Amino acid sequence: MAMKTKVLYSVIYLFTFFIITPNLYALVDLSAEYGLSKSIYGEDEQNNLENKTYTGTLAWYVFSTTALEINYSRSDSQSTQNFTDPGTSLWVSKIDSYITTHSMGVGIRQLLAPVKSSIRPLISLGYAKEIKSYETEYIVIDDTNNSTITVTEDPADEETDSAFATFALEIRLSDHLSLKGSMMSVFPAFEFDKMENNLRYLAGISIYFY
């Protein structure tokens, strides 16, 4: 089943659940965040790495500071490596690597301050399904006939059962609107030592519906 279809089914299920049990959702939080990171590396600063992340989160508060949460994120990473002529007739001048990551999480959110506070820290933890798609492109130079060859590897997909953990800080602007900054990690389930390997720093807004 496609990732978007899984997300749609989960959202429909949760909406239906809370509609038929109205006493459980006095407060709903909908948030959207974006993150961008760029780095340049190499002896001559000839390589670069860029990552863009988009995240949406929906939380229903079943208690005053405790909520059920679902989240979806997409991350697009591109790495470019440039090489100098090694003196051979056939050589690789450039490698472009693309990784697209989709993840959907379901878990528990806990506010660490009352919802009406000016500054609201919160933590979330739960299960996530992560799907990564890999694609690599090589630019090959053939100096014997001054030609350029593009070689593309077949795309590969990888699906893993994972966990997500989030720490966020919200700054309340009004009863319904807050600024939000968060640090999120999606990592292999129960392998907490790998949490730092995939940190994402995000910023956005939260909208509260009472």
C-alpha positions, 0 to 999 in steps of 0.5 A: 500500500502506498505511503499516502494511502496509509496516511489517508486511512489513518487520518480517516480512522482517527477522525471517525474515532474521535467524532463518535467519542466527542468527550475525548477531544476538547482540544485539537492541535494542527501544526506544520513545520519546515527544516532546511540544512546545507553544508559544504565539505571537501578539501577544496569545498567542492562537495555539498549536502542539502536536506529539506524536511516538511512535517505535519502533525495532528494531536487530540488532547484526551486530557488537559496536557496529554494527547494522541498524536499522528505525524507525517514527514517528508525529507529530501536529501541531495548530496553532490560530490565533485572530483578532479581529473585523476589522469586516466582516460575514463573517470568519474567527475561527479556523483549525485545521490538523492534520498527521499524519506517518508515517515508516519508516526502514531504516539503520545504527546505530553505537554510539560506546561498548561496549554494556556502558558506563554511558553509550552515545552512538550515531548512526543514518543511513538511508533513510526513507519519509515520508507526511504528511496535511493537514487544515484547518478554518475557523470563519467568523462571519457577523455579518449573521445571527449565525451560525457556519459551519465549512468543512473543506478536503479532506484531502491526502496527500504522500509523499516519499522521505527520509533519517533521522538520529539522535543518541541517548544511552543510560544503562544501568540494567542489562544489559537496560534503559536510559533513552534520549534522542534527537534525530531528523530526517527530511528530503528525501533528500540535502538535508542543509541541511534537516535542522534544519527537522524536529528531534524531541526524544524520551525513552524506554527501550531493552530489550536482548535477548542 
